[in-house]
Amino acid sequence: MGRRDTCADHRQRHLRHGDHAHQYTAAKCLKCGLCLEVCPNYVNGKTFFGAAFANDCYLVATRNRAEGGRIRALYAEHFGKTCSKSLSCMEVCPMKIPTLASMSKLNRLKR
């Protein structure tokens, strides 16, 4: 039976310095919902979950590689397929979270 990786080992192997900085920034989300208020793709009751969801998917997928495939599938279904990239979410965000960077990094994660 192989050695289990610790969280520190896992992060060292899979994340570069810039990824650590972006994780910190993405984790600052207040869940205030302003991104949903300005998003042209968000309609209450539909399956588009908005920028806060995309940032959370990025955070969870980079911290839990075992669930990465499932997280990416949820991201694709509830955000990736319907985001028109108007980026109004980034303009209104009080924490100035670069959601486009989260999207890009999530799309580039190794499967």
C-alpha positions in Angstrom: 0.0 0.0 0.0 1.4 3.4 -1.0 2.0 6.4 1.2 -0.9 8.8 1.6 0.0 12.4 0.5 -0.6 15.1 3.0 -2.4 18.3 2.1 1.0 20.1 2.0 2.5 17.5 -0.4 -0.6 17.7 -2.6 -0.5 21.4 -2.9 3.3 21.5 -3.5 3.0 19.1 -6.3 -0.1 20.5 -8.1 -0.1 24.3 -7.5 2.3 26.9 -8.7 2.9 30.1 -6.8 0.4 32.1 -8.9 -2.2 29.5 -8.2 -1.8 30.0 -4.5 -2.2 33.7 -4.9 -5.3 33.2 -7.0 -6.8 30.8 -4.5 -6.4 33.4 -1.8 -8.1 36.0 -4.0 -11.0 33.7 -5.1 -11.6 32.7 -1.4 -12.4 36.4 -0.6 -15.9 36.0 -2.2 -18.5 37.5 0.1 -21.4 35.6 -1.5 -23.2 38.9 -1.7 -24.9 38.1 -5.0 -24.0 41.3 -6.9 -22.4 39.1 -9.6 -25.8 37.5 -10.2 -27.7 40.8 -10.2 -25.7 42.1 -13.2 -25.2 38.9 -15.1 -27.2 38.8 -18.3 -27.2 34.9 -18.1 -28.7 34.6 -14.7 -32.4 34.0 -14.5 -33.8 33.0 -11.1 -35.0 29.4 -11.2 -32.8 28.4 -14.1 -29.6 26.2 -13.9 -27.0 28.9 -14.4 -25.4 29.5 -11.0 -23.1 32.5 -11.7 -19.6 33.7 -10.9 -19.6 32.8 -7.2 -20.2 29.2 -8.2 -17.4 29.3 -10.8 -15.0 30.6 -8.2 -16.1 27.9 -5.7 -15.6 25.2 -8.3 -12.1 26.4 -8.9 -11.3 26.4 -5.2 -12.8 22.9 -4.5 -11.3 21.3 -7.6 -7.8 22.6 -6.8 -8.0 21.4 -3.2 -9.6 18.0 -3.8 -8.2 16.4 -6.9 -10.2 13.2 -6.2 -13.4 15.1 -6.8 -12.0 17.2 -9.6 -13.8 15.4 -12.4 -17.2 15.6 -10.7 -16.6 19.3 -9.9 -15.6 20.1 -13.5 -18.8 18.3 -14.7 -21.0 20.4 -12.4 -19.1 23.6 -13.4 -19.7 22.8 -17.1 -23.4 22.1 -16.5 -24.2 25.1 -14.3 -21.8 27.7 -15.6 -19.4 26.9 -18.4 -22.0 26.0 -21.0 -24.1 29.2 -20.6 -21.6 32.0 -19.5 -21.5 34.5 -22.3 -18.3 36.1 -20.8 -19.8 39.6 -20.5 -17.6 39.8 -17.4 -20.0 42.3 -15.7 -19.5 40.1 -12.6 -15.9 41.2 -12.4 -16.8 44.9 -12.8 -19.3 44.9 -9.9 -17.5 42.6 -7.5 -16.6 44.5 -4.3 -13.7 42.1 -3.7 -12.5 42.5 -7.4 -12.3 38.7 -7.8 -11.0 37.9 -11.3 -13.6 35.3 -12.2 -12.1 34.9 -15.7 -8.9 33.7 -14.2 -10.8 31.1 -12.1 -12.5 29.9 -15.3 -9.3 29.7 -17.2 -7.4 27.9 -14.4 -10.3 25.4 -13.9 -10.4 24.7 -17.6 -6.7 23.9 -17.6 -6.7 21.6 -14.6 -5.3 18.1 -15.5 -7.9 15.4 -15.4 
